[in-house]
């Protein structure tokens, strides 16, 4: 029988062995998330290059998000079928080549097509990379691993606008995409050396019906929400896409409950911690995902700042994100997942509400402080949610849970951006002015709307037991200690 000291030593060795894999996946996560946000500041220049209207350029962002939503559900099956190393490396290659194509395109149609290819690579890259981390990391080191993998996704949307503005101003918007090339080359080399290519022996069959239904349902839902955010769509067109989305998602739900090995494994929702993260946690992600969209627009359009100053202010969020990583593990271990998600969820929503109080005349120090505290709370909440989602998932179900989680997370990000645009439209309607005019008051009201969405996500956490995820966090409540019979 293994002694506790030997078991602990084995866990440390396993954790140390998984560290390079964790860093590799974190880098891929950063590259994928940066590409989704860095394009925002370059849209006017790109529209001029392509000879198209600025408003139409949103299709370049939407095409990428829609492709992610469609192809993420099959990432787990693909990894089981061909091996993690093969799929992850191929995804980096495809993402990198598509980035080059984005940079050399001369027409808007070519650019949208290149973004679709880039989305396919991103859809396979991040979920399969997360699966590699989950398979190589012991439960005791899972929180640390998720924290490292998560922070690039938090800082990329913050660094994206100022970096994109710098490259566009002093070089060309095309360098936004060329930036991925050296990262991709290094990623391919490292993944070939670090990752194993183990395949599942009992491979489940590919659910083509579920894949098609989920893909069409998710894509039409995101597109319908984007149309609402534009505010210039006919009710008939909007109703058509919403009807298709609801019908496909409803049929997909019935189909996935009936089949044994569906494109998405709904049986993972029987795990309470996983279900809460997919439910209330998604509402929080929707709320937070609206911030990178609303914040730069409020600074530039509402307050009249230039793009560079606006980008610098958003770095306050990054500072908060980065600093919290030092304390996340100790906080969760001390108070447990349930308490952290409840209290910190309220704090994170309050910081969004406080953002609505910022005006053009607010001192820079106060603006920085509000964004900094928001970054602290957002970082802690994201890491806690991402770790808790897999805390009770058996190793045999990690592949299915990863695909499900990645699909829901990507949908949340897309819906969050659309929710930000919809909040602005609602603010304009309530203010009674034209759809083309945007005032500082519109943005301030929009932040209140998205803060309310985040607050709703906290309600679902109330259903968690006090010792939820204790095997990962190391936290033990008084009740669980008494039940275990330990003094």
QUIWOMO-V301619 format. One record per pair of residues at least 12 apart in sequence whose C-alpha atoms are under 7 Angstrom apart, sorted by the first residue. I is the first residue (numbers start at 0). J is the second residue. Records with the same first field share a line. If there is no record, write none. Layout:
I = J, J
This chain:
10 = 137
13 = 136, 137
14 = 136, 137, 140
17 = 135, 136
20 = 132, 193
21 = 132, 144, 148
23 = 186
24 = 128, 129, 148
25 = 147, 148, 151
27 = 125
28 = 125, 151, 152
29 = 151, 152, 155
30 = 179
31 = 121
32 = 152, 155, 156
33 = 155, 156, 159
36 = 156, 159, 160
37 = 159, 160, 162, 163
38 = 163
39 = 160
40 = 160, 163, 164
41 = 163, 164, 167, 172
42 = 56
45 = 172
49 = 105, 106, 107
59 = 111, 114
62 = 111, 114, 115
63 = 114, 115, 117, 118
64 = 118, 413
65 = 218, 221
66 = 115, 118, 119
67 = 118, 119, 121, 122
68 = 214, 217, 218, 406, 409, 410
69 = 214, 217, 218
70 = 119, 122
71 = 122, 123, 402, 405, 406
72 = 262, 263, 402, 403, 406
73 = 262, 402
74 = 123, 126, 127, 402
75 = 127, 398, 399, 401, 402
78 = 127
79 = 198, 199, 202
80 = 198, 199, 202
81 = 198
82 = 196, 197, 198
83 = 127, 131, 195, 196
84 = 190, 191, 194, 195, 196
85 = 196
87 = 123, 124, 127, 128
88 = 187, 190
90 = 120, 121, 123, 124
91 = 120, 124, 183, 187
92 = 183
93 = 117, 120
94 = 117, 120, 121
95 = 179, 180, 183
97 = 113, 116, 117
98 = 117, 176, 177, 179
99 = 176, 177
100 = 113
101 = 113, 114, 176
102 = 173, 174, 176, 177
126 = 401, 402, 405
130 = 397, 398, 401
138 = 471
139 = 471
141 = 386, 471
142 = 328, 386, 471, 472
143 = 328
145 = 382, 385, 386
146 = 324, 382
149 = 382
153 = 320, 378
154 = 317, 320
156 = 291
157 = 291, 313, 314, 316, 317
158 = 314
160 = 310
161 = 307, 310, 311
163 = 175
164 = 306, 307
203 = 260
204 = 260
205 = 262
206 = 261, 262
209 = 251, 254, 255, 261, 262
210 = 262
212 = 247, 248, 251
213 = 247, 248, 251
215 = 244, 247
216 = 243, 244, 245, 247, 248
217 = 244
219 = 240, 241, 243, 244
220 = 241, 244
221 = 413, 414
223 = 237, 240, 241
224 = 417
225 = 417
227 = 421
228 = 417, 420, 421, 424
230 = 424
263 = 399, 403
264 = 399
267 = 400
272 = 387, 388, 463, 467
273 = 388, 389
275 = 459, 460
276 = 384, 388
277 = 404, 407
279 = 456, 457, 459, 460
280 = 384, 456
281 = 408, 411
282 = 452, 453, 456
283 = 452, 453, 456
284 = 411, 412
285 = 411, 412, 414, 415
286 = 415, 449, 450, 452, 453
288 = 412, 415, 416
289 = 415, 416, 418, 419
292 = 416, 419
293 = 419
295 = 309
297 = 439, 442
301 = 437, 438, 439
302 = 359, 439
312 = 367
315 = 367, 370, 371
316 = 370, 371, 373, 374
317 = 374
318 = 371
319 = 371, 372, 374, 375
320 = 374, 375, 378
323 = 375, 378, 379
327 = 379
331 = 472
332 = 472, 473, 474
333 = 474
334 = 474
335 = 466, 472, 474
336 = 383, 467, 468
337 = 460, 463, 465, 467
340 = 380, 460
341 = 457, 460
343 = 376, 380
344 = 380, 454, 457
345 = 454
346 = 376
347 = 373, 376, 377
348 = 450, 453, 454
349 = 450
350 = 369, 373
351 = 446, 447, 450
352 = 446, 447, 450
354 = 369, 446
355 = 443, 444, 446, 447
356 = 443
387 = 468
390 = 468, 471
391 = 468
419 = 445
422 = 445, 448
423 = 441, 442, 445
426 = 441, 444, 445
427 = 441
466 = 479
